Amino acid sequence: MITYKTPAEIEKMRAAGVVLYEALKAVKAAVRPGVTTLELDGIAERVIRSYGAIPSEKGYEGFPGSICASPDDMVVHGIPSDKVVLKEGQIISIDCTVLLDGYQVDAARTFPVGRISAEAQSLIDAAKEAFGKGLEQALAGNRIGDISNAIQTCVEGHGYGVVRSLCGHGIGKEMHEDPEVPNFGRAGHGLRLRQGLCIAVEPMITAGDYKVYIAADDWAFLTRDHSLSAHYENTLAITASGAPLILTMPDGFEGEDV
């Protein structure tokens, strides 16, 4: 069932978004060679709880972490571990959700670990660019497929793959709500966007083939060809007219990123 949020509910989600932004900023500052993904998890949890908020990924369907920490060819849902030590030249995707005052937000970034290759940086940049193209289509009166097609066109225009078996989603009181927001599709198709719809838009892209598989832990998704993957996500609120609100970027998409 699709729910449309009131202005008061959206303000609660915006407050949660500030917390999530600060958590991702703290994680980014800590990403360097020699750090474990479990240490990053602890940093995020401490920041989130310092605001009286809850890292809602922790315990979600049994997931043990406060963040998903997914290096290199791992697309999403990497379990934080003291055995995963970051190395120079890697990239690491951090996905996090925050619950505050009954409402949730979701965001993700892919960070470089030390100095990375130009190819890896280009992939990271393309994920953010693809989000921006989707953002331009997140307007009242447009359809979900307009967002999906804009993302796909951008990503494939760079020669990268668009993961098809994972997608964005509605969000609010629950972490995952209707509708689904695929990163590929046909413009002019799907649910019509209207004021109060809150969605997580999250391009997940690959340097090679888009196909993925689930690891033995039944959580992590990895690229089948072990090519690098990048992830960029924010939570949006559709407005009556004009650009959507980015609830997880206090300064907006053109402002300071984490």
MOVENUR-V580185 format. One record per backbone hydrogen bond with DSSP energy under -0.5 kcal/mol. NH is the residue of the N-H (numbers start at 1). CO is the residue of the C=O. Records with the same first field share a line. If there is no record, write none. Layout:
NH: CO, CO
//
This chain:
5: 196
10: 6
11: 7
12: 8
13: 9
14: 10
15: 11
16: 12
17: 13
18: 14
19: 15
20: 16
21: 17
22: 18
23: 19
24: 20
25: 21
26: 22
27: 23
28: 24
29: 25
30: 26, 27
31: 27, 28
34: 86
35: 32
37: 81, 84
38: 81
40: 36
41: 37
42: 38
43: 39
44: 40
45: 41
46: 42
47: 43
48: 44
49: 45
50: 46
51: 47, 48
52: 49
53: 48
54: 99
56: 54, 97
57: 97
58: 55
59: 63
60: 57
61: 59
62: 59
63: 60
68: 95
69: 67, 78
70: 68, 93
71: 69
72: 91
74: 71
75: 73, 221
76: 221
80: 67
84: 81
85: 83
86: 35, 84
89: 113
90: 87
92: 111
93: 70
94: 109
95: 68, 93
96: 107
98: 105
99: 54
100: 103
103: 100
104: 172
105: 98
107: 96
108: 233
109: 94
111: 92
113: 90
114: 112
121: 117
122: 118
123: 119
124: 120
125: 121
126: 122
127: 123
128: 124
129: 125
130: 126
131: 127
132: 128
133: 129
134: 130
135: 131
136: 132
137: 133, 134
138: 135
139: 137
141: 193
142: 139
144: 191
145: 189
146: 143
147: 143, 144
148: 144
149: 145
150: 146
151: 147
152: 148
153: 149
154: 150
155: 151
156: 152
157: 153
158: 154, 155
159: 156
160: 155
161: 206
163: 161, 204
168: 181
169: 200
170: 177, 179
171: 198
172: 174
177: 170, 175
178: 1
181: 168
189: 186
193: 142
196: 238
197: 194
199: 236
200: 169
201: 199, 234
202: 200
203: 232
205: 230
206: 161
207: 228
213: 222
215: 220
218: 215
221: 76
222: 213
223: 73
224: 211
226: 223
229: 72
230: 205
232: 203
233: 108
234: 201
236: 199
237: 245
238: 197
245: 237
247: 235, 245
248: 235
249: 246
252: 249
255: 252
//
